[in-house]
Amino acid sequence: MAVYVVNLVIDQGVDFTQTFNLENSASNSALNLTNYTGSAQLRKHASSSKSYTFAVSFPDRLNGTVNITMTDEITKRIKSGRYIYDVILTDVDGLKERVVEGSVLVRESATKE
């Protein structure tokens, strides 16, 4: 699988969702994600000990669709600024592969609830 670079913007204090449609780089067709699991995190930099975890789901495994989400409870705890993230998929044999990565701009919210 190729690693896709997608930069994101997350607003503090609101729910966040991003959808990725992954392709098989050899065939240019949708990547079948049956039996895959996923994980994704946001960090200030790669060696940062503090991280924020995205929930990873597969709304359409046969067509390579992956969602990452964070609730408003999580996004409100993230300080504004620049971060990095990636999405790691694990196949049925335990092979892990980074499929998406990029930078994240977390924007401060004027509304405080």
C-alpha positions as CSV (number, residue, x, y, z in Angstrom):
1,M,0.0,0.0,0.0
2,A,1.1,3.5,-0.7
3,V,1.2,6.1,2.1
4,Y,-1.3,8.9,1.4
5,V,-0.4,12.4,2.7
6,V,-3.5,14.3,3.8
7,N,-3.3,17.4,6.0
8,L,-6.2,18.0,8.3
9,V,-7.8,20.9,10.3
10,I,-9.4,20.1,13.6
11,D,-11.5,22.7,15.5
12,Q,-11.4,22.6,19.3
13,G,-14.5,21.6,21.1
14,V,-16.4,20.0,18.2
15,D,-16.7,16.5,16.8
16,F,-14.2,15.6,14.1
17,T,-14.6,13.0,11.3
18,Q,-12.4,12.4,8.3
19,T,-13.0,9.7,5.6
20,F,-10.3,8.1,3.5
21,N,-10.9,6.0,0.4
22,L,-7.9,3.7,0.1
23,E,-6.7,2.2,-3.2
24,N,-4.5,-0.8,-4.0
25,S,-1.5,1.0,-5.6
26,A,-0.8,-2.0,-7.8
27,S,-4.2,-2.2,-9.4
28,N,-5.6,1.3,-8.8
29,S,-8.8,-0.3,-7.5
30,A,-10.4,0.0,-4.1
31,L,-8.5,-1.7,-1.3
32,N,-10.4,-4.6,0.3
33,L,-10.1,-4.0,4.0
34,T,-11.9,-7.1,5.2
35,N,-10.2,-8.4,8.4
36,Y,-8.1,-5.3,8.9
37,T,-8.0,-3.4,12.2
38,G,-6.8,0.2,12.5
39,S,-5.3,2.7,14.9
40,A,-4.5,6.4,14.6
41,Q,-3.0,9.0,16.8
42,L,-2.2,12.7,16.9
43,R,1.0,14.0,18.5
44,K,2.9,17.3,18.6
45,H,5.9,15.5,17.2
46,A,6.9,11.9,16.6
47,S,8.7,11.5,19.9
48,S,6.1,13.3,22.0
49,S,4.9,11.2,24.9
50,K,1.4,12.9,24.9
51,S,-1.0,11.6,22.3
52,Y,-4.6,11.9,21.3
53,T,-6.3,8.8,19.9
54,F,-8.7,8.8,17.0
55,A,-11.4,6.1,16.8
56,V,-11.0,4.1,13.6
57,S,-13.9,2.5,11.8
58,F,-14.6,0.9,8.4
59,P,-17.9,1.9,7.0
60,D,-17.3,0.1,3.7
61,R,-14.5,-2.4,3.9
62,L,-14.9,-3.8,0.4
63,N,-14.5,-0.3,-1.1
64,G,-11.5,0.7,1.1
65,T,-13.3,3.3,3.2
66,V,-11.8,4.2,6.6
67,N,-13.0,6.8,9.0
68,I,-11.1,8.5,11.8
69,T,-13.1,10.4,14.5
70,M,-12.6,12.4,17.7
71,T,-15.4,13.5,20.0
72,D,-15.8,17.1,21.1
73,E,-14.6,15.9,24.6
74,I,-11.2,15.0,23.1
75,T,-10.8,17.9,20.7
76,K,-11.5,20.5,23.4
77,R,-8.4,19.2,25.4
78,I,-6.0,19.7,22.5
79,K,-4.1,23.0,22.6
80,S,-4.2,25.0,19.3
81,G,-1.2,24.6,17.1
82,R,0.4,22.2,14.6
83,Y,0.6,18.4,15.1
84,I,1.2,15.2,13.1
85,Y,-0.9,12.1,12.8
86,D,-0.9,8.8,11.0
87,V,-3.3,5.9,10.4
88,I,-1.9,2.3,10.8
89,L,-3.7,-0.7,9.5
90,T,-3.1,-4.3,10.7
91,D,-3.9,-7.3,8.6
92,V,-5.1,-10.7,9.8
93,D,-1.5,-11.9,10.0
94,G,-0.4,-9.0,12.2
95,L,1.4,-7.1,9.5
96,K,1.2,-3.3,10.3
97,E,1.4,-0.7,7.6
98,R,1.1,3.1,7.7
99,V,-1.5,4.1,5.1
100,V,-2.2,7.8,5.8
101,E,-0.1,10.5,7.4
102,G,0.1,14.2,7.5
103,S,0.0,17.4,9.6
104,V,-2.9,18.7,11.6
105,L,-3.7,22.3,12.4
106,V,-5.8,22.5,15.6
107,R,-7.8,25.8,15.6
108,E,-8.8,27.5,18.8
109,S,-12.6,27.9,19.4
110,A,-14.1,31.2,20.4
111,T,-17.1,29.4,21.9
112,K,-16.5,27.8,25.3
113,E,-19.3,25.6,26.7
